[in-house]
Amino acid sequence: KQEVTQIPAALSVPEGENLVLNCSFTDSAIYNLQWFRQDPGKGLTSLLLIQSSQREQTSGRLNASLDKSSGRSTLYIAASQPGDSATYLCAVRLTPMVNAGNMLTFGGGTRLMVKP
Amino acid sequence: NAGVTQTPKFRVLKTGQSMTLLCAQDMNHEYMYWYRQDPGMGLRLIHYSVGEGTTAKGEVPDGYNVSRLKKQNFLLGLESAAPSQTSVYFCASRTQLEAFFGQGTRLTVV
């Protein structure tokens, strides 16, 4: 069974810092990995999706990397802003051969607070 | 383009009552999912559907039933609500590549 872990569970940083959020998974037979943002009381917004054949994806100040062999992904946020405060979730999708329903397995999330 | 829409957004139930949560998507997606989110637990899959007329159990299906009579709608039912079903429920649909989520339904069972 795929297990996804996110460390740390909570993080507080001053504005302007660069930061890294970590995601690890136990089964390396993944199809892709997706990073989401969740604001309090809201739904999930997709930030970045990395296919298993890719090493990283970038969108603005966000950069996500993937190391399948070690079962790890990181989300790097450059020059953090108070507006980045939210919970960040990573989700892994196994290959269709073992995951006919194309289901996502989620980590518990990292709650980020960026202080002005 | 509305994407994935969940109704209702909030609901309070008494133990033993029943209710149905509706998820509607306008993107013609085959795959649809119901998750629950509890503090510190992340999102856990309740049931899913790979197409109209099909449903399957996820990780935590007990106490829930689902139906997918139309491709665009995925219904989640609670026949006899219990306090343990207090949670935030999310519906999702997906393409082959990416998943899209609704805004969530906050359910409290007292």
Interface residues (C-beta under 8 A of the other chain):
Chain A: V4 A9 N32 Q34 F36 G41 K42 G43 L44 T45 S46 L49 L89 A91 A100 G101 N102 M103 L104 F106 G107 G108 G109
Chain B: Y31 Y33 Y35 G40 M41 G42 L43 R44 L45 Y48 V50 A56 G58 F90 A92 R94 Q96 L97 E98 A99 F100 F101 G102 Q103 G104 R106
